[in-house]
């Protein structure tokens, strides 16, 4: 269990419990904007299932449950204020404002909620160092109402949740497959809490850290990097049978363009003087480019970035053939 991993770590400092507020670069950009949790609680309506008028589990409830789970599991550690980003605002108005021109609407006559929301909560007192860069343990999740059928009766609701690390140099999220649930299906708040607790408990923090510490030990030459990007371009044109036999790649062409640019220009993760780039830097170029993803596809692509560089590193280490380098 993760609690045992925490207790056995010699590097962790356990202060009195406190809530920490931080300001930093966003962990996702795309078309999102930052909001405070209080805004979701006081200014936003809660969508319902239209056939029976039953409430959905609101964004703020999801965040509150995650905070409660973090406080229970990481008792004695600092828990940061949630960093919340939203997109795809859905606008409405109160009944008394029916027929009123938009420009004449008063603030109290407007209603809004956000179709998509993502949040991240750091546990800053649980930190590690990889390749000279500080990583802080982070939990978070995604709620996207566009994945629900709100025109029917109340049904199973879907969430995405993760636990991993945030690279503080760039706020890239480092997430592995065992710390991520792509479709967490629940029917109640209690069910959601239990499944989050289960995921956090099953997360192998030390295994994830060891895998990330291994990444700087293996590098691509400039020629291999160019080969990798070229193969990435070909990937989408393969048949289903061919794709099934090689690692998944979910980044878009536009994001691969950003990786190519940052190979030369990124201050923290660009190539060295010989043109070589290690797997840790490549991983952060991929996760940095992924910040342009929409909220509902962001986490899956982040996990995919880790799986890609890990498989590349393993093939180099074991001197095996790899489709993206052939």
N, C-alpha and C positions, 0 to 999 in steps of 0.2 A: 504493500500500500504506500501511497505517496507520503503519508504521515511518517512512516518509518524512514523513508529516504530523507525527509527533512531533519528528523531527529539525529540521523547518523552523519550528517554533513558537518565537517569541522569548520567550514568557511562562513557559516551563517551566524549572524549576530541577531539576537532576539531582544528587541527593546520592549517597552510597554506598548500596548495596543494604541494605535493612533490612526487618524485618517489624514492622508497626504494629498495635497493639491499640487499638480504639476502642469506646466505649459511647455509644449514642445511641438515638433513637426507632427503632422497628421499621419496615422498609420494607413490611411486610405484617402485617396483624393477623388478621382473621377468627377462626378457631378454632385458630390456630397457637401454638406455643410455641418459645422459643429453646433450642437445645441447642448443645453444643460438639462439634467434630469428633471429639475423642477419645471422646466418648460413643458416636458411631456406630461407631467402630472397635473399641471394647472391650466394649460392653454390648449390642450389637444383633446378631441373627442375620442371615444373608443369604438372601433368598428364592431358591428354585430352580424350574426348570421341572419339574413333577412327573413327567412321562412318562419323562424321561431323567436326572433329578437333576443337570442342568447348572446351574451358578451363573448368576444374573443379574449384570449390572454393578452393583455395590453403590453406594449413595449416596456413600459415602466415596471410592470410586474416581473417580466423576464429579468430585467436588470436587478431589481430588488432581490429576487430569488438567488441570482448568481452572487450578489454581495453577501447574502446570508450564508450560502454554502462556503464561500471563501473564508468568511469569519469563523465558521465552525471548524473547517479543516486546518486553516492556517492560524489558529488561535495563538496570540502572542506576537504576531507579525503585523507590520504596517500594511494597511489596505488603502490603495489610492482611490480618489474620487473617480468614478467611471468617466472615461472619455467616450462621448456619444456622437455619432455622425449619422445623418439621415439624408434621404433623397426621395424624390417622387411624391411631392406634397399633393394631397387630395383636399380640395377646397369645398366648402359648403357655406350655408347661411341658416340662421334661425328662422322659424316659420313666419314671424312678424315682418321679415325682410323680403318676403316673396314679392317679385315684381319690381323691386327697387333697383335702379341702375347701379352698376358696380361702383362707379365713382362716388356715389352718395352713401355707400355702406359705411356704417360706423364700426369701430373695432369690435364692440361687443356683439355685433350682428354677424360676424364672420366666424366660421368654424373651419378647423383644419385637422388632419392627421397625416402621418407620413406612411407611405406604402412600404418603405424599406428602412431598416434601422440596423446599425452595427455598433457594438460597444466593446471596449477593452478596459480591463481593470488590472493594474499592476500590483504585484506584491514586492515592493522595492527592497525589502530586507532579505529576499531570496535572490541572490544574484551570482553570476558566474562570469568568467572571462574566457573568451575565445578569440585567438589571434589578436590580442591586445585590445579587444573591444568588449565593453560591459554589456551583459545580457541580463534582463530582469524577468523573473517569472511573471506570466501574464495569462489571465483568463478572459474569455469574452464570447460573444455570440452574435448571431444574425437572425433577424425576423423579417420576413418578406411576405406581406399580405397577398401579393400577386400569386403566391403559390397555394392560396386557400380558395375554396369556392364559397365566397361570402353570400352567394345568392341562394344557398340551400339551407338546410337545418344544421344545427351545431354538429360538428364531426371532429375527428382526430385532427389536431393542429400540429404543424411542422415547424421545427426550429433547427438551427445549426449552432453548435457549441464547440469551443476549442480551449485547450490549455497548452501553452508553449512558452516561448521566450520572445522578448522584444529587444532588438539590437538598438541600444540607446544612441548610437552614432547617427542613425538614419531613421529610427522608428520602424524599420522593417520587422514584420512578424515572422518568427521562425517556428513553424508548426509541422509536426510529423503526423503520420497517419494514426498512430495509437493515441494521439491527443486531440482527435478531431472526430466529430460525428456529423456526417453530411445531412442526414435526415433523422432528427430526433422527434419521434411521433408521441404525442401525449394527449390525454383527455382532460387533465386538470392541473391546477397549480401544484398540488402535492406530487403528482406524477412527474411533473417537470423537475421539481426539486430532487426527487429520488434519483432520476436519471442523470442529472448533473453531478450529484454526489458520487454516483457510480463511475462516471467517466473520469472525474478527477482522481478518484481512488485507484483506478486501473492504469492511470498514466505513469509510464516508466520514465521519470525525469532523468535518471542517471544514464539510461540507455540513449535517450535523445541527446544529452550533452556529449556523451562519448562519440556519437555519430558526427556531431558538429565539430568536435575537436579533431576528428580524423580528416575533415575536408581540406584544411590548409596543407596537408601532407602530399597532395596530389595536384598536378597542374596540367593545363593544356598549353601547347605551343600556339603561336599565332596561326600556323597552318591548321592545327587541329580545331582551334576556335572558329576559324572561317569554315572548316568542314562541318562543324556542329551547326552553325547558323544556316548553312546551305541545306543540310539535311532537315532542319526544322522547317524550312520553306517548302520542302517536298512532302512533308508529312501529311498535310491535309489532302493531298491528291492520291494517297495510297488507297487501295481497296480495303474493305473491312477485314478481309482475311489477313492481309499484310499488316494492318495496324494491330491486330490481335496478337501478333508474334513479337512485337517490340514494345518498349515502354510508352506509356501514354504521354502525349504532349498537349496541353490545353491553352498555352499562351497564344495570343493572336499575332498576326503579321505586324501590326502597329507596335505591339509590345516588343517584338523581336527587333524592330528598328531602334527602339530605345536602348535595348541591350547592346546593339552594335555601336551606337553613339557613345554610350557610357563606358564601353570598353576603352575608349580613348580619352573621355572627358571627365568621368566621375572622380572626384577628389579622393574618395576613400577606397574605391574598388576597381580602379582602372588597371590595365596591364602594367607589368614592370618594364624596365628599360629594354629587355630582350624580347618583349612581346608576349611573354608567358602570363597566364592568369590561373591562380589556384582555384580549387573548387569552392572555397569559402567566399572568395570574391565573386565568382560566377553566380553562386547561390544568391548573393545580395544584389547582383545586377538583375537577376530574374525576379526576385521579390520586389525590388524597387520599381521595375517596369510594371509589375502587377498592380501597383497602386492606382493605375488608370482603369482597373476593372470596376464594373458596377458591384454594388454591395452583395447581391445574391450569388455572384460567381467568384468573389474575391477569395474566400477561404479555400475552396477546392483547388484553385490555381496555385495558391501558396503552398499547399501540401504537395501538389504535383511538382513544383519547382524543387522542393527538397528531394523528392523521389528521383527526379531526373539527375541532379548533381550527385546524389549518393550512388546511383547506378553507374554513372560515368567514372566516379572515383574508384568504385570496386573493380570495374573493368580494367582501369589503368593499373591498379594495385596487383590484380591477378593476371595481368597481361592477356586479357581475353578480348575477343572481338566485340564491338558495340556498334549497333546500327547507326547511331548518330555520329560516329567517328570513322566509319568505313567509306 
